[in-house]
Amino acid sequence: MGRHQGDRGHIRRHGRVVNKVKLSVITDGLCPDLAQALSVAAKAGLQAVELQHIGGKQIHALSPAEVQDARRHLANFGLPVACVTGHTFHNCAIDDLIQDPAKLSAELDKLKACLEFAAACDCPTVRVMNFRKEMFLFGGGGAEAWNVNTALWDQLLEMIQAASALAGPTTLVLETGLNSAISSATLGRRLIDALDADNIAILWDPANCLFYSERPAPEGLDSLDARHIGHVHIKDMRLDIAGARIQHCEIGHGDMAPYLAPLAQGLRAKGYEGYVSLESVYRPDGGSFADGFHASLDTFRRHFGSAQSAASAAPI
């Protein structure tokens, strides 16, 4: 899904919108062992998987033998890869990368490894992170002298353009992440429009944006068109911003609960036809992350899946 895919993700039949959103899960939230995670995802009736860690390793750190093992497991279960979820630029200060070309080169080498893995798995999408959070990117009325690094935005664009040049036909999706420079759909839209690159889109994580006081609906949906969105993460959590506390929970039982239905409806209405991944980061007391996945699965499918995908799921 490139930058200019257009609003073509839905089909109208007899006056209703037919869902073309596809459901995925990030495998390391199920199990570090890829084969076991793929088995759970297949039994759940999901249409793809997202790969972030395999056997405890980030994708860029896998050996050639481990890459081949991953491809074999994927082929055995017949599950495509929705996104290669790399960590390029994670927690990097932009100034540090500009002042130390060796650090920048090391980050771009991580990206190259992720792009090679994606090509080997026929995956069209690779995640890139958005640098360390800066509270203020823009300002006026004197704030630009006291609170804002006025060069930072242009430097951020320069770094993403360098990544874009490496990606070629692969779409880079920049996550709206916690502690990341791009932490809202509003900023994501501004970034995508400024870059105007065919291979750059946003990985929209509306729960992360909610932490920074941007509601998924209507603000998030109003900021993004289908052409801006390359991938979506769904999780739920209870937020205490003043207390700097976050607690993950079952989907539909946290601060995301009132936004799930309008978010799913809004994605369909906008014609989004890509993947929505359940980010399985909830672990019940005394349980496992896989238990958290099972607790959230029905709600996730009910909101974001089609009747056909829900009906095809095997008992778990």
PyMOL commands that set and color helices and strands:
alter all, ss='L'
color gray80, all
select helices_A, chain A and resi 27-29+34-43+59-61+64-77+94-99+101-120+143-146+152-167+185-195+206-211+216-223+226-228+257-270+289-304+307-311
alter helices_A, ss='H'
color red, helices_A
select strands_A, chain A and resi 11-13+16-18+22-25+49-51+53-54+57-58+81-85+125-128+171-175+200-204+229-234+236-240+245-249+275-278
alter strands_A, ss='S'
color yellow, strands_A
deselect
rebuild
show_as cartoon
